[in-house]
Every structure is written in C-alpha cells, then in structure tokens.
Amino acid sequence: MAHEVTQLLPLEVLKSVELLGERIRTARLRRHLGMDELAKACGIGRRTLYRIENGEPGVAIGSMLAVLWKLGLLDTVRAVASPDDDEHGKILEAARRPQRVRAPASDNDF
C-alpha cells in the first residue's frame, strides 16, 4: 500500500515529505528526545514516528502535527496554505468579479 502511494505522488511532494521528516528528526535530536519518549508524548506509536522521520507520505496529518506540537514547532505550520499568501487564488477570484457594478435602482414611490 505504501509503495502504491509513493508511485502516485509527484516527486516534489515526496521530496517535501522527506525533507520535513529530516527536519523533525533534527529537532528531536536537538532536544535530546528519544523516539520512544517523543512518540509516547504525542500519543502515537514508535513506528509512526519512525515513518514520519523517514519521510513516508502515508502518515496521518494529525500524527505529524502532534509531533510538531510536542517539539514546539506547530506555529511554523500555521502559515501553510494561508489565504493571505495565495496569490494565484486571489488572481482567480479577482477575474470572477463583475467588471462593473450597477448603481442601485432609485426608490420611486408613486
């Protein structure tokens, strides 16, 4: 199953997940936390933490966020997909707006 997921994802996605795993491992080691200790504190299994650190793409996002939370890095994720930073989405939204706006109809009470 994991092999099927890996084959379906774009290379850029796989590299990003791998890089995130490496960064999580570095953060854990800098804090002198063992895998068992961190996994238990996050409410996940050691195998799940191993999969996160090895950049396996099939790990649940909740598990990933729990690890980032425990490492004190959850705020670094909050900017991901922020509507304020979505320049492409803003352009598409602006293109769908009407080009002109009609003036409100006058109130004629006869």
C-alpha positions as CSV (number, residue, x, y, z in Angstrom):
1,M,0.0,0.0,0.0
2,A,2.7,2.5,0.9
3,H,4.5,1.7,-2.3
4,E,1.3,2.5,-4.3
5,V,1.0,5.9,-2.5
6,T,4.6,6.7,-3.3
7,Q,4.1,5.9,-7.0
8,L,1.1,8.1,-7.3
9,L,2.6,11.3,-5.7
10,P,4.6,13.8,-7.6
11,L,8.3,13.9,-7.0
12,E,8.1,17.4,-5.5
13,V,5.6,16.1,-2.9
14,L,7.8,13.1,-2.0
15,K,10.9,15.3,-1.6
16,S,9.0,17.8,0.6
17,V,7.7,15.0,2.9
18,E,11.2,13.6,3.1
19,L,12.7,17.0,4.0
20,L,10.0,17.5,6.6
21,G,10.9,14.2,8.2
22,E,14.6,15.1,8.3
23,R,13.8,18.4,9.9
24,I,11.6,16.7,12.5
25,R,14.4,14.2,13.3
26,T,16.9,17.1,13.7
27,A,14.5,18.9,16.1
28,R,14.0,15.8,18.1
29,L,17.8,15.2,18.4
30,R,18.5,18.8,19.4
31,R,16.0,18.4,22.2
32,H,17.7,15.1,23.3
33,L,14.4,13.2,23.0
34,G,14.4,9.5,22.3
35,M,12.0,8.1,19.7
36,D,10.0,6.2,22.4
37,E,9.8,9.3,24.6
38,L,8.5,11.6,21.8
39,A,6.1,9.0,20.4
40,K,4.6,8.4,23.8
41,A,4.2,12.2,24.5
42,C,2.4,12.6,21.2
43,G,0.1,9.6,21.6
44,I,1.5,7.8,18.6
45,G,3.5,4.6,18.2
46,R,7.2,4.5,17.8
47,R,6.7,3.0,14.3
48,T,4.6,6.0,13.3
49,L,7.3,8.4,14.4
50,Y,9.9,6.3,12.5
51,R,7.8,6.7,9.4
52,I,7.4,10.4,9.9
53,E,11.2,10.9,10.3
54,N,11.8,8.7,7.2
55,G,9.5,10.8,5.1
56,E,6.9,8.2,4.3
57,P,3.9,10.0,2.7
58,G,1.2,7.8,4.1
59,V,1.4,9.0,7.7
60,A,-1.7,10.8,9.0
61,I,-1.5,14.5,9.1
62,G,-2.8,14.5,12.7
63,S,0.2,12.4,13.8
64,M,2.6,14.8,12.0
65,L,1.0,17.8,13.6
66,A,1.1,16.2,17.1
67,V,4.9,15.7,16.7
68,L,5.4,19.3,15.6
69,W,3.3,20.4,18.5
70,K,5.3,18.5,21.0
71,L,8.5,19.9,19.5
72,G,7.2,23.4,19.8
73,L,7.0,23.8,16.0
74,L,3.3,23.9,15.4
75,D,3.3,27.6,14.7
76,T,5.6,27.0,11.7
77,V,2.7,25.1,10.0
78,R,0.1,27.8,10.6
79,A,1.2,29.8,7.5
80,V,0.7,26.8,5.2
81,A,-1.9,27.5,2.6
82,S,-2.8,30.8,4.2
83,P,-5.4,32.6,2.1
84,D,-3.5,35.8,2.5
85,D,-0.5,34.3,0.8
86,D,-2.4,32.6,-2.0
87,E,-1.6,35.0,-4.9
88,H,-2.9,32.6,-7.6
89,G,-6.2,32.2,-5.8
90,K,-6.5,36.0,-5.4
91,I,-6.0,36.4,-9.1
92,L,-8.6,33.8,-10.0
93,E,-11.1,35.4,-7.5
94,A,-10.5,38.9,-9.0
95,A,-11.1,37.5,-12.5
96,R,-14.6,36.3,-11.5
97,R,-15.7,39.6,-10.1
98,P,-18.0,41.6,-12.2
99,Q,-16.3,44.3,-14.3
100,R,-18.8,47.0,-13.4
101,V,-21.3,47.4,-10.7
102,R,-24.7,48.9,-11.4
103,A,-25.9,51.8,-9.4
104,P,-28.7,50.9,-7.1
105,A,-32.2,51.5,-8.5
106,S,-33.7,54.8,-7.5
107,D,-36.6,54.5,-5.0
108,N,-39.7,55.6,-6.9
109,D,-42.8,55.5,-4.8
110,F,-45.7,56.6,-7.0
